[in-house]
């Protein structure tokens, strides 16, 4: 989760002060326009956030201390961008670079130390409960989407649901990966981050609040608590491990392996995508543009206004075919393929074929692209390396280096978001509340079948909804010596998060596309 109760305090104030786009900006021109300046500002911001979050004063504040620093990594750059500190083209260029290299590097480093054999030894019941929680997120997201898509009335809502599923099953890396895989526009992604915190932390409060009934619940459920003792023994082995100070040659080797794996993964993803799934973008635009009639371009402009607010897409229908494709290609470059998405959406609504010219596996084009494939390859490589001597990278802090790269990527996403875009998004909050409700019902029914101890149920649920940041907190509330269980479950969530997030988006897209075509 990335947003906090701070958002609840700010939103009413913003609603009264931001009457027009950019109303919160305090700069006439962005003072930071260079790539170097943007990177330096983001790195310094992340460093200050973690320094403050580790201070005694921060930890002593009643409400603020429960806000994880990882949220601030996203939220503070978003505030800085809202007040006009960054130039949009620069932050876009920075993120475009980070997502194809730094992000897959972070995945490799985060997973290279994953002890999958140990996770499997935790017992089938623990694994089953964790997977039940993940399945509950998928089912809950799908049901909430079905109920609320008519209220929100955004044809790209399914993309945001998939991205949020990535966060709730896995974490920040999975959310970013799902966002790119599903081509989620920023206008949908930003409200999803609000759901992430408000509904996610609401669930955390509930889970912590019922810790007092743990013994009675386990007795009523006839749960076998011996599995907890078994896990406790396993965790003793983890605590016995000692970390080593990182040395320069080891750090260079760590980064070199991650960089090579990231590069190979992206090359593989690009080849598979170009060969089997997607046409080259310009060629696809020629095919799509050829099917548009003169009167259809107004609908295209309206769709672009939703996908990329503030981007001028007017007048395209008046251009010649070649010039029109050039303009569409430029819009795609500026808005993360929004022009292509808008064209496909409009043509589908007009019952025109948008697939006859596509690659053999074009049916996967709505949920997979080269980046998604590359990130999946990077995840698989990271797990494969965890079975080699390179797993010892974790003894010197491979995951810490991975999180540093991930936080820089997350901060770059925040630097592109604008608080003005989240105003008036009440229906998104309803979606999140229904999602959590459906998730809780599904999780209860599934874990009742396994007669799982409440400790495992609560920890697994928070490992999904909250991730590695808050899952140990919940686990520690239930069993003070087993906080690491939350981390291990969160690692398992990171392993399956991107896959299940894409599956969630795909399921929702079937309903969304079906209704669009049928209408």
MOKA-V971839 format. One record per backbone hydrogen bond with DSSP energy under -1.0 kcal/mol. NH is the residue of the N-H (numbers start at 1). CO is the residue of the C=O. Records with the same first field share a line. If there is no record, write none. Layout:
BEGIN
NH: CO + CO
END
This chain:
BEGIN
7: 4
9: 5
10: 6
11: 7
14: 10
15: 11
16: 12
17: 13
18: 14
19: 17
23: 20
25: 22
26: 83
32: 85
38: 34
39: 35
40: 36
41: 37
42: 38
43: 39
44: 40
45: 41
46: 42
47: 43
48: 44
49: 45
50: 46
51: 47
52: 48
53: 49
55: 52
59: 55
60: 56
65: 61
66: 63
67: 64
71: 68
72: 68
73: 69
74: 71
75: 71
76: 72
78: 74
79: 75
80: 76
81: 77
82: 78
83: 79
84: 81
85: 80
87: 32
91: 87
92: 88
93: 89
94: 90
95: 91
96: 92
97: 93
98: 94
99: 95
103: 98
105: 101
106: 102
107: 103
108: 104
109: 105
110: 106
111: 107
112: 108
114: 111
116: 114
119: 115
120: 116
121: 117
122: 119
123: 120
127: 123
128: 124
129: 125
130: 126
131: 127
132: 128
133: 129
134: 130
135: 131
136: 132
137: 133
138: 134
139: 135
140: 136
141: 137
142: 138
143: 139
144: 140
145: 141
146: 142
147: 143
148: 144
149: 145
152: 148
153: 149
157: 154
160: 156
161: 157
162: 158
163: 159
164: 160
165: 161
166: 162
167: 163
168: 164
169: 165
170: 166
171: 166
175: 171
176: 172
177: 173
178: 174
179: 175
180: 176
181: 177
182: 178
184: 179
188: 185
189: 185
190: 186
192: 188
193: 189
194: 190
195: 191
196: 192
197: 193
198: 194
199: 195
200: 195
201: 197
202: 198
203: 199
204: 200
205: 201
206: 202
207: 203
208: 204
209: 205
210: 206
211: 208
213: 210
214: 211
217: 213
218: 214
219: 215
220: 216
221: 217
223: 218
227: 224
229: 225
230: 226
231: 227
232: 228
233: 229
234: 230
235: 231
236: 232
237: 233
238: 234
239: 235
240: 236
241: 238
244: 395
251: 247
252: 248
253: 249
254: 250
255: 251
256: 252
257: 253
258: 254
259: 255
260: 256
261: 257
262: 258
263: 259
264: 260
265: 261
266: 262
267: 263
268: 264
269: 265
270: 266
271: 267
272: 268
273: 269
274: 270
275: 271
276: 272
277: 273
278: 273
284: 280
285: 281
286: 282
287: 283
288: 284
289: 285
290: 286
291: 288
292: 289
296: 293
300: 296
301: 297
302: 298
303: 299
304: 300
305: 301
307: 303
308: 304
311: 308
319: 316
324: 320
325: 321
326: 322
327: 323
328: 324
329: 325
330: 326
331: 327
332: 328
333: 329
334: 330
335: 331
337: 332
341: 337
342: 338
343: 339
344: 340
345: 341
346: 342
347: 343
348: 344
349: 345
350: 346
351: 348
352: 347
358: 355
361: 276
362: 359
364: 361
365: 362
367: 364
368: 364
373: 369
374: 370
375: 371
376: 372
377: 373
378: 374
379: 375
380: 376
381: 377
382: 378
383: 379
384: 380
385: 381
387: 384
388: 385
391: 388
392: 389
393: 390
394: 391
395: 392
396: 393
397: 394
401: 397
402: 398
403: 399
404: 400
405: 401
406: 402
407: 403
408: 404
409: 405
410: 406
411: 407
412: 408
413: 409
414: 410
415: 411
416: 413
417: 414
421: 418
422: 419
429: 425
430: 426
431: 427
432: 428
433: 429
434: 430
435: 431
436: 432
437: 433
438: 434
439: 435
440: 436
441: 437
442: 438
443: 439
444: 440
445: 441
446: 442
447: 443
448: 444
449: 445
450: 446
452: 447
457: 453
458: 454
459: 455
460: 456
461: 457
462: 458
463: 459
464: 460
465: 461
466: 462
467: 462
471: 467
474: 470
475: 471
476: 472
477: 473
478: 474
479: 475
482: 479
485: 482
486: 483
488: 484
489: 485
490: 486
491: 487
492: 488
493: 489
494: 490
495: 491
496: 492
497: 493
500: 496
501: 497
502: 498
503: 499
504: 500
505: 501
506: 502
507: 503
508: 504
509: 505
510: 506
511: 507
512: 508
513: 509
514: 510
515: 511
516: 512
517: 513
518: 514
519: 515
END
